[in-house]
């Protein structure tokens, strides 16, 4: 019997084990580029430009995989597309295990980060269907597990396996996890489409698919994600340097502020998941997006005395990205939802790339204090875009 067309009587823990293990592995995968950059630079004698190319090709992989992958999820069986993405990710891991060259790293970063981003988005799309009635809850739990993979690997690899041998070891571990995930996935029932229902409530019945909204809604989604990426990823890439250079803060103390933000991001996805499940995507974005933006803006505006507030804002901001992806599934008809998700996130990534490319020049021209103000402006614009979307899509089932 075809497992894609007919559900089996399997343990409800199977999809959580399958998706949870994959998300933890993807979290580890996403951290490796930063952890092992110094190892690559030393081993291959890389210039700063050559090292930055690793980041550039990974972003290129994100754009390509998301732009194509979303369409594939709508055209072909989602279970098979997911398995194919896992196999491409596994191919990158195998190349890492058997190769030892800078150019091989460029190829594998393109494949691994592209496939990882597509799989991350795919699980966000599949969760409301696989965990029908508990989509918001399970999506945030999955992202919590991803955060555990990221933070855990940063700690363990940074302290105990910070070497080229550690690079080989962690690729082998991730490859083994990928094989286990493929075996679990083969036994998992994955519906081809997410029900066009109010999946925020357990036991909800499918609704008739709504017509596709106006084109302007698509571009407001792109802008909302783009401005959010500037805020969140700006913290990830620049907060440490901001604390050290703008306030002459010791690196250990600056790392503590960054850890406070990312610790809050990880914990918030677990603690706030039941609230997102109860409130639904729209109300959750309104509440946590508004409160998180206020704390974010206040934390930057207060300078050094507001850094703890900025760190705490990560707790509220934590649920925004997975909930925004859920909102796309509720706004767009099921036959194009995955395509629109891939297109929106890939286009929004361009704003992320442009920001990081120009932010260094802004620092040279205006200094850290003034330039860092771009981040809270991005968060304010994110929330204004969301409020506009809320008004434009009010007729869509909540």
N, C-alpha and C positions, 0 to 999 in steps of 0.2 A: 504494500500500500504506500502511496506517495505521501511522505510526511509534510510536503509543502501544501497539499490540498486537503488533508484530513488530519485533525488533531489527534494525538495519542494520549492515553491515560498515563501521564508521567508525573513524577514528583514536582510540586510547585517550586521546589528549590533548584531544579535543573536550570531554568533560564537565569536565575540569580547567580548560580555558580558559574555558568558559562560566560555571561556578560560581565560579572564582577571580576573574574580572573582576567578577562581580556582588558578591562578598563585599568586594572592595576598594572598590567604589563605595558599598556600604552602610556600610563603615567611615568613608568620607569623610562620608556623609550624617549619621551619628550624631554626628560632631564639630562640625557646623556650628552647632548650637544654642548651644553654649558659645562658639565662636569669634566669632560675629557678634552676640552679645547686646549688647555695648557700641555697635555700629553701629546696631542697631535702636533702642536707647534714645535715642541722640543724634538720629537722623534723625526719629523720630516723637514725641519728647518724652515718653517713657514714664516713669511712676512705677515704683517697685520692685514694687508690686503688679501692675501691668500687665505688667511684664517676667516676673514669676513665673508669670503666666497662660500664657505660652508653654510653660513646663515642664509645667504642669498639663494642658494640652490634649494634649501629646505623650504623657503617661502615659495619658490617656483613650483616645487612639488605639491605644496598645499593648494595653490591656485589651480593647477592642472587636474589633480585628483578630484577636487571638490566640484569644479565646473563640469567635468565629464561624469563623475560618479553619481551625482544627483539624478541626472537623466537616466543612467543605467538602472538605478533603483526603481524608477517608475516604469521602465520598459521591460526589464527582465525580472525573474523571481528574486526577491530581496535576499533570500537565504543564500542563493548561488552567488550573487554579487558580493555579499559579505564574506563568503568563503574565498572568493577570488581575491578580494582585498587582503585577507589574512595571508594567503599564499604569496602575494607580492611582497608583503611585509616580511614574511619568512624568508623569501629569496634574498632580501637585503641583509638579513641576519646571517644567512649562510655565507654570503660574499664577505661580510665582516670577519667571519670565522676563518676563512681560507686565504684571505688577502692581507697585504701589508703595504699599502701605498696611499698617498694623498688623493690620487684621482679615483681610487676605489671608494674612499670615504665620501667624495663628492657624489658619486653614483648612488651609494647606499643612503646618504642623507636625503637625496631627492626621492628615492623610493620609500624609505622607512618613514620619513616625516609626512610625505604625501599620503601614503596608505594609512598612517596613524591618524591623521586629521580626518580622513574620509571615514574610517572606522568609528572614531569618536562621534562624528555627526550621525553616522548610520545607526548606532546604538541609541542615540537620542531620538531618532525617528521611529525605531522599532519598539522601544520600550512601551509607549502607550498602547500598542496593539498586543504585544506579548503579555504585558501586565495590565490587561484591559481593566479600567476602573481605578487603577492606582498609578497611572503614568507619571504625574508630577512627583509623587513620593519616590518612586523607584528611580527616576532619572536623577534626582538629587542624591540618592544613596549611591548610585553608580559613579557620579562625579566625586562623591566623597572618597570612594575606593580609589579612583584615579589620583586624587590628591595624596592619599596614603602612599601610593606607588611612587609619586614624584618626590615627596618630602622624605620618605624612607630611603629611597635610593640616593638622594643627595647626602643624607647623613651617613649611611653605611659605606657607599662607594667613596665619598670624600674622605672618610676616616680610615677605611680598612682595605680598599681595593683601588686606590688612586694610582694606577699603573696601566701599562699597555696590556699586561696579563689580566688585569681586572676588566678591561674593555672586552677581551675575548670571553672571559668567564660570564659576564652579564649578558652578552649576546647569546651564549649557549643556553643560559637559563630562560631568556625570553623565547628562544626558539622552542624549547621544551614546553613552555606554557602555551605557545601558539598551537602546537600539535594537540595538546590536551583540549584546547578550546575547539579545534576543528572536530575532534571526536564527539565532544558534547553537543556541538552545533548540529552534527549529523542526526542526532536523536531529538532535536528540538523542533517543535511546530512553530513556524514563522509565517503569520498571515501576510499576504501580498500587499494589503492596504491597511492603513490605520483607519479604524472606524471614524466616520465623520460625526462623532457623538460628543457630548460633554463628558469627556473622559476624566474630568476632575472629580467625579462622584462615582463611588463603587456601584456596580449594577446598572449604570446608565445604558439606555437603549440607543442604538445607532440612529442618527438623524439623516435626512436627505442631504446629500452634498450640496453646498452652497455654490452659486456661480463665482467665477474668479473675480476678485475685486479690481478696482480701477488700477491702471498702470502706476499712478502716483503712489499707491500703497506699497508697491514693490520698492520704489526708490526711497520712501521713508523708512522701510525696513533696512535697506542698505545703509542709509545715513545713521540710523539708530545703532546698528551693529558697529559701524565704523567709528563713531564717536565713543562708544563703549570700549572698543579695543584700544583707542588712544588712552583712555583713563586707566584701565586695568593693566594693559601691557606696558604702559608708560611707567607704572609703579614697578613692575617686574624688572624692566631693563634699566631704570634710571634712579630709583629711590636710594639705593646704596650710595651712588656717586653724589646725589643731591645732598644727603645728610653729611657726607664727609667734606664736600667742597663748599657748600653754602653755609654750614654751621661749624666747620672744623671739628666734627664729631669723630671720636675714635672709631675705627672700623668695627670693633666688637660691638659697640653700642649701636652703630648704624645697622649692623646685621640683625641685632635684636629687634629693631623697628620693622625691618623687612620680614623677619620671622613672625612678628606679631600680626602683620597684615596677612601673610600666607597661611599662618596657623588659623586665623579667623576664617579665611576662605575655606579651608578644609573642614573645620569644625562646624561652620555655619550650614554647610550642605547636608550634614547629618541632623543637626539640631532643628533647623528650620524646615526640613523636608515635610514633616507632618502638617505644618502651617500652610505650606504651598499646596499640599494635597487638599486641605480643607478650603482654602480661599480660592483656589483656581489660578490659572496663569495671569489673567488680567488684573485681578485684585492684588495678587502677590507682587507683580511688577510695579503697580501703583504704590503700594505700601513700602516694600523693601527698596525699590528703586528710588523713591522719594527720600526716605530716611537715610539710605546709604549715600545718596548724592549730597544731602545736607552735611553729614559728617565728613565726607570727603572734601567738600569745599571749605568747611570750617577748619579742618586739619591743616590744609595748605595755607589758608589765609592767616592763621595764627603763627605761622613760622615755626621756629624750634619748639615753642610751647604747645603746638598743636600736633606734633608728630605722633603722639600716642593716640590722639583722636583719629588721625589718619589711619593708623594701624588698626584700630578697632573697627573702622568703616568696612574693612574686608569681611567681617562677619556678616553684615547685612548685604553686601554686594555679592556674596558667594553664590546666591541662588539665581542671579540675574541671567547669566548666559544660558544655562540649560532651560530656564523658563522662557526665555525669548525664542529659543528654537521650538519649544512646545507651542508657542503662540502662532508660529508660522503654520504648524500642522492644523491649527484650529481655524485659521483665516483662509487658507487655500484649499481647493477641492483635493480629494485624496489622490486623484490621478496625476496631479502635477505638484503635489506638496514637496516631494523629495527633490524634484528638479529645481523648484523655486528656492528651497533651502540651500542647496549647493551653490546656486547662482548668487544668492544674497550674501552668503558668508564669504565666497571667493572674491566678490567685488568689494566687500567691506574690508577684506584683508589688504587691498590696495591702499586704503587710508592708513592702515597700520604701518605698511612699508614706507609710505611717503612721510609719515610723522617721524619714524626712527631715522630716516635719511636726512631730514631737515633739522631735527632737534639739536644735533651737534653744532650746526651752523648758528642756530639761535642762541645756544649757550655762548659761543664765541662772540656774538654780537651784543647780547643783552645780559649775560651772566645767568647763573643757575636760578637765583631767586625769582627773577622775572619770567624766565623761560619755563620754569616748572608750573607757572600759572596756566599753561596751555592744558594741563591735565584736568583741573577742575572745570575749566571751560568746556572741555570735551564731555565731562559727565553731565553738566547742565544741559548741553545740547542733546545728549542722549535722552535725557528725561523729557525734554520738550518734544523731541521726535516721537517718543512713546505716547505722550498725551495727544499728539496729533493723530497718531495711528488709532488710539482708543476711540477718538471721535469718528474717524473715517470708516472704521470697521464695527461700529456699534451694532449694526444689524446682523452680524455673524453670530452664530450660536456661541454662548459663553461657556 
